[in-house]
Amino acid sequence: MLLGLLMSVLLGLLASVLLGLLESVLLGLLVSVLLGLLVSVLLGLLGFVLLGLLGSMLLGLLDSVLLGYLSPYC
């Protein structure tokens, strides 16, 4: 009877430790995935904005160069 009680306590403790470890690993994975997703979305938006600014500056430069070349002929 004492051995059964000891085995029951040990099995309960082992199950509790294993479930705690599993919960912490899954929570860590979830936080890691969410942070990675947030960082990638923010970097994507930043890249999109910077690419738009670069394209706008290049188009403005091309426009001013073309107008500079064409203005003596107009």
Residue pairs with C-beta under 8 A, 6 or more apart in sequence:
none
